[in-house]
């Protein structure tokens, strides 16, 4: 994406918000209100991410576009492709490169499995596989993805998605911001 030479400033929110989606809209609103006086345009590089429309309400009220999709998995793999994964095997647990890298912190520690490993089967009893949507597949990430799947006691399927979906979604988002009044 560096070849795009997009002139944007990125202001991230804590990634662990994804474990508490009910907090996302409020955090986005607070950051947007802080940024709007400093920028002529502000956009949200979040999909809905489990806010069940609360993020859309914030974006509508503040006049900001956001990434399309129900979650980042839609952005990386495309919603139709992702739906096929779930249709083929409803018990699919999805990982991104970020989740592969942060699995211990984002999943194991956050769910308390480091302290109560016996909860694994209760949390993941209905899952049947892990699908890793690999953006930048490399040997280290392959080991970490395999370790994450093994930790859940599930087989791993790796799907190379690259950055095309994210790049197109960001392009669409930036185009919306550019043409907005």
C-alpha positions in Angstrom: 0.0 0.0 0.0 3.0 2.3 0.3 3.0 2.7 -3.4 -0.4 4.5 -3.2 1.3 7.5 -1.5 -1.9 8.3 0.4 -1.6 11.4 2.5 -3.5 10.4 5.7 -2.9 10.6 9.4 -3.8 7.4 11.3 -5.0 7.7 14.9 -5.4 4.1 16.2 -7.6 3.0 19.0 -6.6 0.1 21.3 -7.0 -3.2 19.4 -8.4 -5.0 22.4 -11.6 -3.0 21.9 -12.6 -5.8 19.6 -13.0 -7.9 22.8 -15.5 -5.3 24.1 -17.4 -4.2 20.9 -19.9 -2.3 23.1 -17.2 0.2 23.8 -16.1 0.8 20.2 -18.7 3.4 19.2 -18.0 5.5 22.3 -14.2 5.4 21.8 -14.6 6.2 18.1 -16.9 9.1 18.9 -14.5 10.5 21.5 -11.5 10.3 19.2 -13.5 11.8 16.3 -14.6 14.7 18.3 -11.0 15.4 19.3 -9.9 15.1 15.6 -12.6 16.9 13.8 -11.5 20.5 14.8 -8.0 19.6 13.5 -8.9 18.0 10.1 -11.2 19.0 7.3 -12.3 15.3 6.9 -12.3 12.4 9.3 -13.0 8.8 8.3 -13.3 5.6 10.4 -11.2 2.6 9.4 -13.4 0.2 11.3 -16.0 -2.2 10.0 -19.0 -2.6 12.3 -16.9 -5.0 14.4 -19.8 -6.2 16.6 -21.3 -2.8 17.5 -24.6 -3.8 15.9 -25.1 -0.5 14.3 -23.9 1.7 17.1 -20.8 2.7 15.1 -23.0 3.6 12.2 -25.0 5.8 14.4 -21.9 7.7 15.5 -20.7 8.0 12.0 -24.0 9.3 10.8 -24.3 11.9 13.6 -20.7 13.1 13.0 -20.8 12.9 9.2 -18.0 10.4 8.9 -17.8 7.5 6.5 -16.5 4.1 7.7 -15.1 1.0 6.2 -17.8 -1.2 4.7 -18.5 -4.6 6.2 -19.7 -6.3 9.3 -16.1 -6.9 10.5 -12.5 -6.9 9.4 -12.8 -10.4 8.0 -15.1 -9.0 5.4 -12.5 -6.4 4.5 -9.7 -9.0 4.1 -11.5 -11.9 2.5 -14.6 -10.3 1.1 -18.1 -10.9 2.6 -19.1 -13.5 0.0 -16.0 -15.6 0.5 -16.2 -15.3 4.2 -19.8 -16.4 4.1 -18.8 -19.5 2.1 -16.4 -20.4 4.9 -19.2 -20.3 7.4 -21.6 -22.1 5.2 -19.1 -24.9 4.5 -18.3 -25.2 8.2 -20.5 -23.2 10.6 -18.0 -23.7 13.5 -15.3 -21.7 11.9 -13.1 -19.5 14.1 -11.3 -16.8 12.0 -7.9 -15.3 12.6 -6.1 -12.3 10.9 -2.4 -11.7 11.0 -3.0 -9.4 13.9 -4.8 -12.1 15.9 -2.2 -14.7 15.0 0.5 -12.4 16.4 -1.4 -11.4 19.5 -3.3 -14.6 20.1 -1.9 -15.2 23.5 -2.8 -11.7 24.7 -6.0 -11.1 22.7 -7.6 -14.5 23.3 -5.8 -16.7 25.9 -5.2 -14.0 28.5 -8.4 -12.0 27.7 -10.6 -15.2 28.1 -8.7 -16.2 31.2 -7.5 -19.5 29.6 -4.0 -18.9 30.9 -5.4 -19.1 34.4 -8.3 -21.5 33.7 -7.3 -23.7 30.8 -10.3 -26.0 31.5 -12.6 -23.3 30.1 -11.2 -23.9 26.6 -13.6 -26.7 25.8 -16.6 -24.6 27.1 -15.7 -21.6 25.1 -14.7 -23.4 21.9 -16.9 -26.6 22.1 -18.9 -25.7 18.9 -15.9 -24.6 16.8 -14.7 -27.1 14.3 -11.8 -25.3 12.6 -9.6 -22.2 12.5 -9.3 -20.3 9.3 -6.3 -17.9 9.1 -6.8 -15.1 6.6 -3.1 -14.6 5.9 -2.2 -11.1 4.8 1.5 -11.5 5.0 2.3 -15.2 5.3 5.7 -16.0 6.6 7.3 -18.9 8.5 7.0 -17.2 11.9 3.3 -16.5 11.4 2.7 -20.0 10.1 4.1 -21.3 13.4 2.1 -18.9 15.4 -1.1 -19.7 13.5 -0.5 -23.5 14.0 0.1 -22.9 17.7 -3.1 -20.9 18.0 -5.2 -23.6 16.3 -3.5 -26.3 18.5 -4.2 -24.2 21.6 -7.9 -24.4 20.7 -7.6 -28.1 19.7 -8.8 -27.3 16.2 -7.4 -28.0 12.7 -6.0 -25.0 10.8 -6.9 -23.9 7.3 -4.8 -21.1 5.8 -6.3 -18.8 3.2 -3.9 -16.4 1.5 -5.8 -13.1 1.2 -3.0 -10.6 0.9 -3.8 -6.9 1.1 -6.0 -6.4 -2.0 -9.3 -6.4 0.0 -8.0 -4.0 2.6 -6.4 -1.8 -0.1 -9.7 -1.6 -2.1 -11.7 -0.9 1.0 -9.4 1.9 2.0 -9.4 3.3 -1.5 -13.2 3.4 -1.4 -13.2 5.0 2.0 -10.7 7.7 1.0 -12.6 8.3 -2.2 -15.7 8.9 -0.2 -13.9 11.3 2.1 -12.3 13.2 -0.9 -15.6 13.7 -2.8 -17.6 14.6 0.3 -18.8 18.3 0.5 
